[in-house]
Amino acid sequence: MNFNLSPLSDDLPWHEKQWQVLRACVTKDRFPHALLLHGPMGVGKRIFAQRVAATLLCSQLTDSITPCGQCQSCHLLGTSVHPDFFLLEPEEGTSTIKIDQVRMLAERVTLTGQFGDRRMVVVDPVDGMTLGAANGFLKILEEPPAGVVFLLLSSRPGRLLATIKSRCVTLPFPIPPDNLAASWLASRVEGSPEVSLSLSLGAPLQALAIQSGQEDLIALRQKMIKELYSVVSGNGSPVNVSNLWSKMALMDVLAKIISWLADIIRVKMYLPDEKLINKDVVGELKSLSRFFDLPTLFRLRDTAQQLSADSQATNLNQATILADFLCTIRALSSR
């Protein structure tokens, strides 16, 4: 279980409202048995869950609801071996939480806590469960063992069973204000945070990963949009480009294409550059806009969105999907 206390745990200023809610729950000793932390990726839901778990398991908790970091409970949680802490997440090499994992959790949470009555369960992401796993987990929530607190993390709460959501207290984690995110990011890495925040749609932790060089995303995106331009202009092969792109996750590729198409639509509608999301490839977007009219762009965007939705429910060949879509883009361009 890789759930060590993060060095960023004390330093996410946009979590202040969420901590106010938790502070009131702890002060009144009325903490919900299941808390759904929902919001886009990159806003720190998992870091917040780390702090909550450490807070509720700390044996020397103060009125500030800050874990002491010194007691045996804090030490064990920090080294990922706390016997009263359970992390339910997809197994390595998979993207879903399976029924066998839920069954194992159901057995473990019924055991008596070793450091007190309270036990913590973090599920990340709760929307990543198979249907069987979700139904099995629902049974646990319907009759939760005494002393167990569930922290459920989701970036796509719309995919959750309504019966699971109805048994949780929800705590939203929206994108923080631009000035707050930019100030926080600028204090940690050099350079202007504008592009990285734009690419991450305002999610500070994703922007930090981009700007600190943990992800060479900007270079990859510029390479991809040049490859897209080569297809549209007739100089590149849809099959060759699709073979290159199929090495990446299909959802990620389609998300980039959808975002680019949305920006090209903004260009065609004569919106100013500051309204564009993909500020790192504005020139390429304007060049691509010359090949399409607005109705075609809306049609292509809708097609890409449908492909993205279908890809979650089917097991089609990724390279074939991308090649067909790139051929469609080329066919609908006005070369």
C-alpha distance (Angstrom), angle and dihedral (degrees) to the residues before:
residue distance angle dihedral
M1 . . .
N2 3.78 . .
F3 3.79 102.4 .
N4 3.78 104.8 125.2
L5 3.78 119.5 160.7
S6 3.79 106.0 -89.7
P7 3.81 122.5 -126.8
L8 3.81 85.9 -131.8
S9 3.81 92.7 56.2
D10 3.81 95.6 102.2
D11 3.75 95.8 40.1
L12 3.79 113.7 63.4
P13 3.79 103.5 107.4
W14 3.81 95.0 -174.8
H15 3.84 89.2 67.3
E16 3.79 93.8 69.6
K17 3.83 95.5 103.9
Q18 3.79 91.7 48.6
W19 3.80 90.6 51.0
Q20 3.78 90.1 51.4
V21 3.80 89.0 58.1
L22 3.81 92.0 48.0
R23 3.80 92.5 45.0
A24 3.79 90.1 56.3
C25 3.81 91.5 49.1
V26 3.80 93.0 50.7
T27 3.82 93.9 44.0
K28 3.81 91.6 51.9
D29 3.82 91.4 40.7
R30 3.79 88.8 -127.5
F31 3.77 102.4 121.3
P32 3.84 112.9 164.5
H33 3.78 116.4 -114.3
A34 3.82 90.4 -131.9
L35 3.80 126.3 30.2
L36 3.81 121.7 -174.1
L37 3.82 111.9 -152.1
H38 3.79 105.7 -164.9
G39 3.78 133.2 175.0
P40 3.81 141.7 101.5
M41 3.78 122.0 -51.9
G42 3.78 115.9 -88.7
V43 3.81 100.0 37.5
G44 3.81 95.8 102.1
K45 3.81 105.3 -102.8
R46 3.80 92.2 146.4
I47 3.80 92.3 48.2
F48 3.80 88.8 51.0
A49 3.82 90.2 49.9
Q50 3.81 89.2 51.3
R51 3.78 90.4 55.7
V52 3.80 93.4 45.5
A53 3.81 92.2 50.1
A54 3.80 91.5 47.9
T55 3.79 90.9 46.7
L56 3.79 96.1 51.5
L57 3.81 94.0 43.1
C58 3.83 96.5 45.0
S59 3.80 111.6 113.4
Q60 3.81 93.3 -155.4
L61 3.79 100.8 44.9
T62 3.81 116.4 166.0
D63 3.79 130.0 -153.7
S64 3.80 89.3 -93.3
I65 3.85 88.6 68.1
T66 3.78 87.9 -129.6
P67 3.82 114.8 139.5
C68 3.79 110.7 -118.4
G69 3.82 94.0 -132.4
Q70 3.81 89.6 -148.1
C71 3.79 107.7 75.5
Q72 3.78 122.4 92.0
S73 3.80 91.3 -105.8
C74 3.82 92.5 55.1
H75 3.81 90.6 45.6
L76 3.81 93.0 51.7
L77 3.79 93.1 47.0
G78 3.79 90.1 48.8
T79 3.80 89.8 56.0
S80 3.83 93.8 43.9
V81 3.81 95.6 -116.9
H82 3.81 102.1 102.4
P83 3.83 108.1 140.7
D84 3.81 92.7 -149.2
F85 3.81 95.4 51.0
F86 3.81 123.3 83.3
L87 3.80 127.0 -173.5
L88 3.79 117.9 -163.3
E89 3.81 112.4 -166.9
P90 3.82 137.8 135.3
E91 3.78 112.8 -67.1
E92 3.79 116.9 -110.5
G93 3.79 111.7 -73.4
T94 3.81 93.6 19.2
S95 3.79 134.7 90.0
T96 3.81 101.3 -152.4
I97 3.78 139.2 64.0
K98 3.80 109.0 -123.3
I99 3.79 134.0 -147.5
D100 3.82 93.8 -109.0
Q101 3.80 90.0 59.2
V102 3.80 90.7 51.6
R103 3.80 91.4 49.0
M104 3.80 90.5 52.1
L105 3.81 90.3 49.3
A106 3.82 90.6 50.4
E107 3.80 89.7 56.4
R108 3.80 95.3 46.4
V109 3.82 99.3 47.3
T110 3.80 91.1 57.0
L111 3.80 90.2 64.1
T112 3.80 118.8 99.2
G113 3.81 114.2 -97.1
Q114 3.79 115.5 -105.4
F115 3.83 96.5 -149.5
G116 3.77 98.9 37.0
D117 3.77 138.4 -51.1
R118 3.81 96.2 -59.9
R119 3.79 123.0 90.9
M120 3.81 126.5 177.7
V121 3.80 128.1 -143.0
V122 3.80 121.4 -171.4
V123 3.81 118.1 -169.3
D124 3.80 114.0 -166.8
P125 2.97 113.4 -153.7
V126 3.78 103.7 5.3
D127 3.83 88.8 -177.7
G128 3.82 88.0 59.8
M129 3.80 94.4 74.1
T130 3.77 122.8 114.5
L131 3.81 113.7 -118.8
G132 3.80 90.9 -102.5
A133 3.79 91.5 49.3
A134 3.81 91.6 48.1
N135 3.80 92.0 51.7
G136 3.79 90.4 47.7
F137 3.79 91.4 49.1
L138 3.80 90.2 49.1
K139 3.81 89.2 61.1
I140 3.81 89.4 56.6
L141 3.81 91.3 50.3
E142 3.80 92.0 47.8
E143 3.82 91.0 58.3
P144 3.81 104.7 20.3
P145 3.81 116.5 -169.9
A146 3.79 113.1 -109.7
G147 3.79 113.8 -90.4
V148 3.81 96.1 15.7
V149 3.83 118.3 127.6
F150 3.81 118.8 -165.1
L151 3.82 121.0 -153.4
L152 3.80 108.4 -167.7
L153 3.82 118.3 -167.5
S154 3.79 122.2 -158.6
S155 3.79 138.0 168.5
R156 3.81 90.4 179.8
P157 3.81 107.4 41.7
G158 3.79 90.5 163.4
R159 3.80 88.2 73.2
L160 3.80 93.8 57.9
L161 3.79 123.0 103.4
A162 3.79 108.0 -99.1
T163 3.80 88.3 -130.9
I164 3.81 90.8 59.1
K165 3.80 93.0 48.6
S166 3.80 91.6 48.0
R167 3.81 90.2 60.2
C168 3.80 94.4 53.8
V169 3.75 137.5 76.0
T170 3.80 104.2 -128.8
L171 3.79 123.6 -136.3
P172 3.83 114.6 -173.2
F173 3.80 123.2 -145.3
P174 3.81 106.7 -163.5
I175 3.80 127.0 -175.6
P176 3.83 106.0 -80.4
P177 3.81 121.9 -118.7
D178 3.81 113.1 -76.9
N179 3.80 94.9 -117.9
L180 3.81 92.9 51.1
A181 3.81 93.6 47.5
A182 3.82 92.8 45.0
S183 3.81 92.7 48.7
W184 3.81 91.9 48.9
L185 3.80 92.4 46.9
A186 3.81 94.4 45.9
S187 3.80 90.1 54.9
R188 3.81 90.9 58.8
V189 3.78 108.1 39.4
E190 3.77 135.8 26.7
G191 3.77 123.6 -109.5
S192 3.77 134.2 41.8
P193 3.81 114.1 -46.4
E194 3.80 92.9 -152.4
V195 3.81 98.9 96.8
S196 3.80 96.8 40.8
L197 3.80 92.3 47.5
S198 3.79 90.3 48.3
L199 3.82 92.3 50.1
S200 3.80 91.1 48.2
L201 3.83 91.3 47.2
G202 3.79 89.2 -119.2
A203 3.82 97.7 -50.3
P204 3.84 103.7 140.9
L205 3.82 99.6 -155.9
Q206 3.80 92.7 50.0
A207 3.79 88.9 47.1
L208 3.81 89.3 50.9
A209 3.81 90.7 53.1
I210 3.80 90.9 50.1
Q211 3.79 96.5 45.7
S212 3.79 96.7 42.3
G213 3.77 91.3 55.8
Q214 3.77 97.2 -111.4
E215 3.78 87.1 123.8
D216 3.78 120.5 34.2
L217 3.75 86.5 -151.4
I218 3.79 100.2 141.1
A219 3.81 93.6 54.7
L220 3.80 90.9 46.5
R221 3.81 92.6 49.1
Q222 3.80 92.6 49.4
K223 3.80 89.8 50.4
M224 3.80 91.6 49.2
I225 3.78 96.1 48.8
K226 3.80 90.3 49.9
E227 3.80 87.7 52.9
L228 3.79 89.3 49.9
Y229 3.80 90.0 50.7
S230 3.80 90.3 51.3
V231 3.82 90.0 55.2
V232 3.81 94.1 46.8
S233 3.81 93.3 46.3
G234 3.81 91.4 50.1
N235 3.80 96.1 -114.0
G236 3.80 97.8 102.8
S237 3.78 133.7 58.5
P238 3.83 117.6 -116.7
V239 3.80 89.4 -148.1
N240 3.80 94.2 51.5
V241 3.80 92.5 47.1
S242 3.81 92.5 45.8
N243 3.81 89.8 52.5
L244 3.80 89.3 54.5
W245 3.79 93.5 46.6
S246 3.81 94.5 45.0
K247 3.82 88.2 72.4
M248 3.81 86.7 72.0
A249 3.79 128.2 65.5
L250 3.80 109.4 -78.6
M251 3.81 92.4 -134.9
D252 3.81 90.6 55.0
V253 3.81 93.0 49.4
L254 3.80 93.0 48.1
A255 3.80 91.2 46.2
K256 3.81 89.8 56.5
I257 3.82 92.2 47.5
I258 3.81 92.1 48.2
S259 3.80 90.8 49.8
W260 3.82 91.8 48.4
L261 3.80 92.3 48.7
A262 3.80 90.3 49.7
D263 3.80 89.7 52.9
I264 3.81 92.8 46.4
I265 3.81 87.0 54.3
R266 3.81 88.5 53.2
V267 3.81 89.5 50.4
K268 3.81 91.0 51.6
M269 3.80 88.8 50.5
Y270 3.83 89.3 54.3
L271 3.79 95.4 -117.4
P272 3.83 114.6 163.0
D273 3.80 119.6 -97.6
E274 3.81 92.7 -109.2
K275 3.82 88.1 66.5
L276 3.81 91.3 61.0
I277 3.80 120.2 99.1
N278 3.80 98.2 -153.9
K279 3.77 98.7 60.7
D280 3.81 92.0 160.6
V281 3.84 92.7 67.0
V282 3.80 104.5 33.1
G283 3.81 93.2 129.9
E284 3.80 92.7 52.1
L285 3.80 91.5 47.2
K286 3.79 91.4 53.5
S287 3.81 90.6 48.9
L288 3.80 90.8 51.4
S289 3.80 92.1 47.5
R290 3.81 90.1 68.3
F291 3.81 90.8 67.2
F292 3.81 97.6 58.0
D293 3.79 142.9 50.2
L294 3.80 121.9 -140.5
P295 3.84 98.4 -100.7
T296 3.81 90.1 52.9
L297 3.80 91.8 48.8
F298 3.79 92.1 51.4
R299 3.81 89.4 48.5
L300 3.81 92.2 50.9
R301 3.79 92.5 46.9
D302 3.80 91.2 50.8
T303 3.80 90.3 49.0
A304 3.81 91.9 50.7
Q305 3.80 91.2 48.9
Q306 3.81 90.8 50.5
L307 3.81 90.8 49.0
S308 3.79 89.2 51.4
A309 3.80 91.3 52.1
D310 3.81 93.1 44.8
S311 3.80 93.0 48.5
Q312 3.80 90.0 65.2
A313 3.79 92.0 57.9
T314 3.81 102.1 37.1
N315 3.77 138.0 54.8
L316 3.79 99.9 -140.5
N317 3.78 122.7 154.3
Q318 3.81 106.8 -85.1
A319 3.79 96.6 -148.3
T320 3.82 90.5 51.0
I321 3.81 92.5 50.4
L322 3.79 92.2 50.5
A323 3.82 94.4 43.4
D324 3.82 91.3 51.7
F325 3.79 92.1 47.9
L326 3.81 93.3 47.3
C327 3.81 89.2 50.0
T328 3.80 88.3 52.4
I329 3.80 91.3 50.4
R330 3.80 91.1 50.5
A331 3.82 92.7 46.1
L332 3.80 92.1 52.3
S333 3.80 94.9 47.3
S334 3.80 120.8 101.0
R335 3.79 98.8 -127.2
